[in-house]
Amino acid sequence: MWAAGTGVAATALLVPLVSAGPYATAEQRGTSRLQQQFADASEKYGVPESVLLGVSYLQSRWDTHEGAPSVSGGYGPMHLTDARTALAHSTASHPKTPAGAEPEDARGDTARPAFTPRGATAHGGRAAKPGSGDLPARLRTAERAAKLTGLSRAELRESPAANLRGGAALLAAAQRKLGHKLSSDPADWYGAVAAFPAASERGTATAFADDVFGVMRTGEQRTTDSGQRMRLPAEPDLRADRAQADGLGLSTRSSARSSSKAAAEKPECPRSVSCEWLPAPYEEYTDDDGNPNYGNHDKSRRPGSASIDYIVVHDTEGSWDTVMDLIQDPTYVSWNYSLRSSDGHIAQHVRNKDAAWHAGNWYVNAKSVGVEHEGFLTDPDAWFTEAMYRSSARLVRYIAGKYGIPLDRQHILGHDNVPGVTTDTIPGMHTDPGPYFDWRHYFRLLGEPFTRSTSAGGRLLTILPDYDKNRPTYTECDDSGKDCPAHGSGAVRLHTEPDAESALVEDAGLHPGGGKSTTGVNDTGARASTGQQYASAGRKGDWTAIWYLGQKAWFHNPKKQPTAVPSRGKVAVPKAGKNEIPVYGRAYPEKDAYPEGIPAQELSPLTYKIKAGQAYAVGLKTRGEYLYAKEFDPKAEKFKVVRGDLTYYQIQLGHRVAFVKADDVQVR
């Protein structure tokens, strides 16, 4: 199931290696240079090749990333971590809000004063780097690999062949330490595999090993980022002796940060992941002005009180340890879950029944679960591990199944897809996880891959570029004035004409006063992302037009390498007789729906307009709803949910979604 769309799950579909003599070249063996390097490392250190391939796949999908480190400072196909070196060479700045904009109010409730957390940076992001003190073992595995192999850390970082030898040496050393022989049977290596990520807790180690053995059972094959064709033949009958993990002597407690009481509480997670409960504080405090305040979320009783309709994907813009400190600060903001990049470990902070302050839009906060991934939007080379993608996909699928949330881009939103609540908040909305998040791969892991669902010429299109081959130029990843490093992207750029030299489409909300869209990595004004659906507005040669923010927007979509595919779905158009209709950033009830004692919230249209003749892809249909929760309320007795008769459709307006009144549109 987890290999759906990412590899081949049956031995019969895998091309076997060509038998050749021991001195045959990689080409003569019918395999790639990288595959041969795996075989060489396997032979040198006595580790079964399938074990080495399986561990590497869970870390990097066999990619080399041109020697760039991951989010957690891991290098090469084996993800050997040298976090100090990675941090020393990182020059990227890490804002989540476009430069010059007012920081996003994560709570996004205009009924209350804007919430500015004390820990926020100037751009509304978070402290990005840890200090130079002691790093945990999981962030310095390259040091041990260097001692075992005699290779320098630089060689282990820069040479794929050396990196594989370092990984194999770590596995062999772990096998010996556990008292096991260097067996040729992969089934004998469960404990060593569990030791590989250097986790401090048993649950993380065994979740990683379970995933590796799962990959070995199903098999995988793909072409890597360096053009190397790789194969891991399936072993469907492979067993795993999970008892071997007992010899690692790891704690069953998830985190030293958790109190004994917190550690005893169970998080809301699937059994197939490593997960802990590390609660965000819900408590009162005195703010900087001497006024009583509380943080850092609101109590509710979802889904009994109101449905959960969305899961919002974020990146942290901070290291794991930094973010774990912030989430325990009552004066900071909150989210429901965090995921660690090095091994996919999950921490839950806010119960799903409650409303966390994460999306910058109170309507969305009240109806969503927020999931943060350790990572940096403006550092494209700081890649996410496969372990984190898979762990996140399992968590999201679990949440979606529990609350009946459809697995599509209308309900699984990036933070950069959440609309501003009013026009003046649009410029400050956060832009994570950004154009380098691999939505295509993510939805394959969710078991809902994006595909062509109708013949060419349909009214609706799904954005679907080839992530590795699609490399639009972005700027402003740092302060150097240079372009961001060339990198795969799930986003396409939108122009006013079917010409790459033409101007980018304008976003009147993001750039008020006639400002122009840019190629800045945080500028979402002329961007469409993988999985998002738009109504077709024309085609000319290799270019396709869509309706976007009230205008025609063109993107390059050649037939030989398409960046969008025809799809099925509903579109909304203005009702007959309406020249234009307003759009909204929140689906609030009509004024008459508010009972006495609850101030009516204004139906504040955004700056955008939809004109007659235009069409927009439709997501969910919902009644107007407002969660009233303005007081410290430990027992969840004072909150109220206001519902009205006013009905809305969610639409894909631009890069962000928006809402239109059902009375204003016709859906077809």
Secondary structure, 3 states (H helix, E strand, C coil): CCCCCCCCCCHHHCCCCCCCCCCCCCCCCCCCHHHHHHHHHHHHHCCCHHHHHHHHHHHHCCCCHHHCCECCCEECCCCEECHHHHHHHCCCCCCCCCCCCCCCCCCCCCCCCCCCCCCCCCCCCCCCCCCCCCCCHHHCHHHHHHHHHCCCHHHHHHCHHHHHHHHHHHHHHHHHHCCCCCCCCHHHHHHHHHHCCCCCEHHHHHHHHHHHHHHHHHCEEEECCCCCEEEECCCCCCCCCHHHHHHHCCECCCCCCCCHHHHHCCCCCCCCCCEEECCCCCEEEECCCCCEEEECEECCCCCCCCCCCEEEEEECCCCHHHHHHHHCCCCCCCCCEEECCCCCCEEECCCCCCEECCCCCHHHHHCEEEEEECCCCCCCCCECCHHHHHHHHHHHHHHHHHHCCCCCCCCEEEHHHCCCCCHHHHHHCCCCCCCCCCHHHHHHHCCCCCCCCCCCCCCEEEECCCCCCCCCCCECCCCCCCECCCCCCCEEECECCCCCCCCECCCCCCCCCCCCCCCECCCCCCEEECCCEEEEEEEECCEEEEEECCEEEEEECCCCCCCEEEECCCEEEECCCCCEEEEECCCCCCHHHCCCCCCCCCCCEEEEEEECCCCEEEEEEEEEEEEECCCCCCCCCCCEEEEEEEEEEEEECCCCEEEEEHHHEEEC
